[in-house]
Amino acid sequence: MTDEQIDDGTLRDELNVFGFSDTEIDTYLAILEQGETTVRTVAEAADVTQRAVYNIAERLEDRDLVRVNDHASPTTIRALAPEEAIDALSNRLESITPTLERRFNETEPKTPEIQIIKARETALKRLRKGITEAENEALVAVPGHSYEDIEPELRDAVDRGVLVFLLIGGMADLEVDESRLEETAAVVRSWSERLPFMYAADDEAAMIGHSGILSGTHVDEEAVAVTEDNLAGSIVGLYFGAYWPTASEMHVREPGELPRTFDWFRNSVLEAVLHRREGTDLEAVVRTDEGPEVTGRVSQVRQAFVEPSTNDYTLETSLYLETDGGEVSIGGPGSFIEEYEGDVVTLRPIEE
């Protein structure tokens, strides 16, 4: 609390913040200055009608700012001590804070966020948060010396069923048993050179910057964090289109049990290629954005997640199914070259 005086204009501005109208402010200040006084006196001091004073006084009393003695003749109004009034306002704000926080947590920001990050601690915090909050997929590229900083979050993500692609640069900086990498990603690749630090979660939130920001030694380096589909998608494209193909494969997860339904299209593509590498024939049932389900034997898988790559162009990720009407191609959300845009995919082995 400060004893510094503020001018009348600032005082009025602050009362406006609490929802006071100009007439209510005039009336309340007049009551404060008069002490316990009559409606007529307040009306003359505030230059408002007596009827207006009655109505405003009732509202001020509801806010625990004044007391109206309408049993007296004439009716009088008494201002409560400002400290008592402010306590009443504070208690009301505190009482609704939990409800406001719950409602705030249930909403998502409607406007894209672009944030420039210059501190190692902030970059790591944002990276850990992105991995922790990922529901479907996390793409991560970090220098080797930063792997252990995020290892617990990566492991937890894999345990939750999140599809994790991990790209590690400057492997000479990584002193870790490679078997530990198996617990932290579905596919791990390495690059002997240093590469930009980046992550993308669920194609919605992403960050990219100089790897030096994670070492804390490059004080002039920055990273950019975004929360917008198109911007995050550009980082996903850079990850899979520029850096992933040039890195060396270190680890690929074992195929999981089937049948299984996938809500994330890239996960279904990876699972399909892993099973087909082991000679398993698959049938897929795909719910599409166009409406109908498409069912058929998986005849081709186009991808570059694992070796050998089978796509014809950069970023091609699709399933080809043999249906009663012939072979059809299915891509993930946002695809435009394939015939169908797949949403939910169920894979099951074809029993001979």
Secondary structure, 3 states (H helix, E strand, C coil): CCCCCCCHHHHHHHHHHCCCCHHHHHHHHHHHHHCCEEHHHHHHHHCCCHHHHHHHHHHHHHCCCEEEECCCCCCEEEECCHHHHHHHHHHHHHHHHHHHHHHHHCCCCCCCEEEEECCHHHHHHHHHHHHHHCCCEEEEEEEHHHHHHHHHHHHHHHHCCCEEEEEEECHHHCCCCHHHHCCCCCEEEEECCCCCEEEEECCCEEEEECHHHHCCCCCCCCEEEEECHHHHHHHHHHHHHHHHHHCEEEEECCCCCCCEEECCHHHHHHHHHHHHHCCCCEEEEEEECCCCEEEEEEEEEECCCCCCCCCCCCCCCEEEEEECCEEEEEECCCCCCCCEEEEEEEEEECCC
